């Protein structure tokens, strides 16, 4: 999904005093260590009888990632995860967006040429940011016995965030691959630069928690489809 933005004015965020920033940083580091040492106690999803993991590939389409931050590197990372999932017989579910800016059937709507869904891999069509909204995604995942999602794709501050939260509130464990999602440059509309958008999303999703579910981030090279999160 490509963000449609109207021009807005924003005041710059105040800078935290150095001591305050250091304290916040220390607390985040401590929380990360606690999460790492308690992952077994924090698992699994709240979806009973659904022990499987799926790779969810969101909106890696020509019109979505064109001009996106580190586009080629992100697509390559997505591709490597697709190959890994296929080798390990992990379900891959593709999501494809359409709207007024990305018309169904157009070249902008097509999956990027570097990636090709196989005939056996479900492809879910959507028209909202959250890939669960008004789609067959829940039905597909339920049929595959999936309770944990490893999420990659675009755009970070639109469909990736929406789908992560959509999955989490529906009871899924949701892991974001930190170097396999991207977004465009919307600084002209008051947004932070895309690298900061990506970094912030990785930061806050690393500490996302809820009863009976796990979230978190992981780099492409460290993805373990057999892990809990």
C-alpha positions as CSV (number, residue, x, y, z in Angstrom):
1,X,0.0,0.0,0.0
2,X,1.4,3.4,-1.0
3,X,0.7,6.1,1.6
4,X,-1.6,8.9,0.5
5,X,-0.7,12.0,2.5
6,X,-1.9,15.5,2.8
7,X,0.5,18.3,3.7
8,X,0.7,18.8,7.4
9,X,2.8,21.0,9.7
10,X,4.6,19.6,12.7
11,X,6.6,21.0,15.5
12,X,9.9,19.3,16.1
13,X,10.0,16.8,18.9
14,X,11.8,18.0,22.0
15,X,15.2,16.5,22.7
16,X,15.4,14.4,25.8
17,X,18.1,15.5,28.4
18,X,21.1,13.3,28.2
19,X,20.5,11.7,31.6
20,X,16.9,11.0,30.7
21,X,18.0,9.5,27.3
22,X,20.5,7.3,29.1
23,X,18.0,6.0,31.5
24,X,15.5,5.2,28.8
25,X,18.2,3.4,26.8
26,X,19.2,1.4,29.9
27,X,15.6,0.4,30.6
28,X,15.2,-0.8,27.0
29,X,18.3,-2.8,27.1
30,X,17.2,-4.4,30.4
31,X,13.8,-5.2,28.9
32,X,15.4,-6.8,25.9
33,X,17.5,-9.0,28.1
34,X,14.5,-10.0,30.2
35,X,12.5,-10.9,27.0
36,X,15.5,-13.0,25.7
37,X,15.7,-15.0,29.0
38,X,11.9,-15.5,29.3
39,X,10.9,-16.3,25.7
40,X,9.8,-19.9,26.6
41,X,7.5,-18.6,29.3
42,X,6.0,-16.0,26.9
43,X,4.9,-18.4,24.1
44,X,2.8,-19.4,22.2
45,X,0.0,-17.7,20.4
46,X,-3.5,-17.8,21.8
47,X,-4.8,-19.7,18.8
48,X,-5.3,-23.3,19.9
49,X,-4.4,-26.1,17.6
50,X,-2.4,-23.9,15.3
51,X,1.3,-24.7,15.9
52,X,2.6,-23.8,12.5
53,X,4.6,-20.8,11.3
54,X,4.1,-19.0,8.0
55,X,6.1,-16.4,6.1
56,X,3.8,-13.5,5.3
57,X,5.0,-11.5,2.2
58,X,3.1,-8.2,2.2
59,X,2.7,-6.0,-0.9
60,X,6.1,-6.5,-2.5
61,X,4.7,-5.0,-5.7
62,X,6.2,-2.8,-8.4
63,X,4.1,0.3,-7.5
64,X,4.7,-0.1,-3.7
65,X,8.5,-0.6,-3.5
66,X,9.4,1.6,-6.5
67,X,11.8,4.2,-5.1
68,X,11.6,2.7,-1.6
69,X,14.5,2.8,0.9
70,X,17.1,0.1,0.1
71,X,14.6,-1.4,-2.3
72,X,17.0,-4.0,-3.9
73,X,18.5,-5.2,-0.6
74,X,15.1,-5.6,1.0
75,X,13.8,-7.5,-2.0
76,X,16.9,-9.7,-1.9
77,X,16.3,-10.5,1.8
78,X,12.7,-11.3,1.1
79,X,13.8,-13.6,-1.7
80,X,16.3,-15.4,0.5
81,X,13.6,-16.0,3.2
82,X,11.2,-17.3,0.5
83,X,13.9,-19.8,-0.6
84,X,14.5,-20.8,3.0
85,X,10.8,-21.3,3.7
86,X,10.4,-23.5,0.6
87,X,13.4,-25.6,1.5
88,X,12.0,-26.1,5.0
89,X,8.4,-26.6,3.8
90,X,7.2,-23.6,5.7
91,X,3.9,-22.1,4.3
92,X,4.4,-18.9,2.4
93,X,1.3,-16.6,2.1
94,X,1.5,-13.7,-0.3
95,X,-0.6,-10.5,0.1
96,X,-1.2,-8.1,-2.8
97,X,-2.8,-4.6,-2.5
98,X,-5.0,-2.7,-4.9
99,X,-6.5,0.8,-4.7
100,X,-7.0,3.9,-6.7
101,X,-3.2,4.3,-7.0
102,X,-2.5,0.7,-7.7
103,X,-5.1,-0.6,-10.0
104,X,-5.7,-4.3,-10.1
105,X,-4.2,-5.9,-13.2
106,X,-1.8,-3.0,-13.8
107,X,2.0,-3.3,-13.9
108,X,2.2,-1.3,-10.6
109,X,0.0,-4.0,-9.0
110,X,2.2,-6.9,-10.0
111,X,4.6,-8.7,-7.7
112,X,8.2,-7.5,-8.4
113,X,9.9,-9.5,-11.1
114,X,12.6,-10.8,-8.7
115,X,9.9,-12.8,-6.7
116,X,7.4,-15.3,-8.1
117,X,4.7,-17.0,-6.0
118,X,4.3,-20.7,-6.8
119,X,1.0,-22.1,-7.7
120,X,0.8,-23.8,-4.4
121,X,1.3,-20.7,-2.3
122,X,-1.9,-18.7,-1.4
123,X,-2.1,-15.2,-2.7
124,X,-4.5,-12.9,-0.7
125,X,-5.9,-9.8,-2.4
126,X,-6.6,-6.8,-0.2
127,X,-7.6,-3.2,-0.3
128,X,-7.0,-2.0,3.3
129,X,-3.8,-1.6,5.3
130,X,-4.5,-4.5,7.6
131,X,-4.2,-7.6,5.5
132,X,-6.9,-9.3,7.6
133,X,-9.5,-6.7,6.9
134,X,-12.2,-7.9,4.4
135,X,-9.9,-10.6,3.0
136,X,-9.5,-14.4,3.1
137,X,-6.2,-14.2,5.1
138,X,-7.6,-15.6,8.4
139,X,-9.3,-18.5,6.5
140,X,-6.1,-19.3,4.7
141,X,-4.0,-19.2,7.9
142,X,-6.5,-21.2,9.8
143,X,-6.5,-23.9,7.1
144,X,-2.7,-24.1,7.3
145,X,-2.8,-24.4,11.1
146,X,-0.7,-21.2,11.5
147,X,-0.5,-19.4,14.8
148,X,2.8,-17.5,14.2
149,X,3.7,-15.1,11.4
150,X,7.1,-14.0,10.2
151,X,6.3,-10.7,8.4
152,X,8.2,-9.0,5.5
153,X,7.3,-6.5,2.8
154,X,6.0,-3.0,2.5
155,X,5.3,-0.3,3.4
156,X,6.7,-0.2,6.9
157,X,4.5,2.7,8.2
158,X,1.4,1.5,6.4
159,X,0.5,-2.1,5.7
160,X,3.3,-3.7,7.6
161,X,2.4,-1.9,10.9
162,X,-1.3,-2.4,10.3
163,X,-0.9,-6.1,9.5
164,X,1.4,-6.7,12.5
165,X,-1.1,-5.1,14.9
166,X,-4.0,-6.9,13.1
167,X,-2.3,-10.2,13.6
168,X,-1.4,-9.5,17.2
169,X,-4.9,-8.5,18.3
170,X,-6.3,-11.6,16.6
171,X,-4.1,-13.9,18.7
172,X,-1.1,-14.5,16.5
173,X,2.6,-14.4,17.5
174,X,4.1,-11.9,15.0
175,X,7.8,-11.5,14.2
176,X,9.0,-8.7,12.0
177,X,12.1,-9.3,10.0
178,X,14.0,-6.1,10.6
179,X,16.0,-5.9,7.3
180,X,13.2,-7.2,5.1
181,X,10.7,-4.4,5.1
182,X,10.8,-0.9,3.6
183,X,8.9,2.3,2.8
184,X,9.1,5.4,0.6
185,X,10.3,8.9,1.4
186,X,7.4,11.0,2.8
187,X,9.5,13.7,4.4
188,X,7.7,16.3,2.2
189,X,4.5,15.6,4.2
190,X,6.2,15.8,7.6
191,X,7.2,12.2,8.0
192,X,10.6,11.2,9.3
193,X,13.2,9.9,6.7
194,X,12.4,6.3,5.7
195,X,15.5,4.8,7.4
196,X,14.2,6.3,10.7
197,X,10.7,5.1,10.1
198,X,12.1,1.6,9.6
199,X,14.4,1.9,12.7
200,X,11.6,3.1,14.9
201,X,9.2,0.3,13.8
202,X,11.9,-2.2,14.5
203,X,12.5,-0.6,17.9
204,X,8.9,-0.5,19.2
205,X,8.0,-4.0,17.8
206,X,11.0,-5.5,19.6
207,X,9.2,-4.6,22.9
208,X,5.6,-5.3,21.9
209,X,3.9,-7.6,24.4
210,X,0.4,-9.0,25.1
211,X,-1.0,-11.9,27.2
212,X,-0.2,-15.2,25.7
213,X,1.4,-13.8,22.6
214,X,4.9,-12.9,21.5
215,X,6.2,-10.2,19.1
216,X,9.8,-9.2,18.3
217,X,12.2,-8.6,15.5
218,X,14.9,-10.6,13.9
219,X,17.4,-10.1,11.0
220,X,17.1,-12.2,7.9
221,X,20.2,-14.2,8.6
222,X,18.8,-15.2,12.0
223,X,15.3,-16.2,11.0
224,X,14.3,-19.6,12.5
225,X,10.9,-20.7,11.3
226,X,10.9,-23.3,14.0
227,X,11.3,-20.8,16.8
228,X,8.5,-19.2,18.8
229,X,9.5,-15.6,18.2
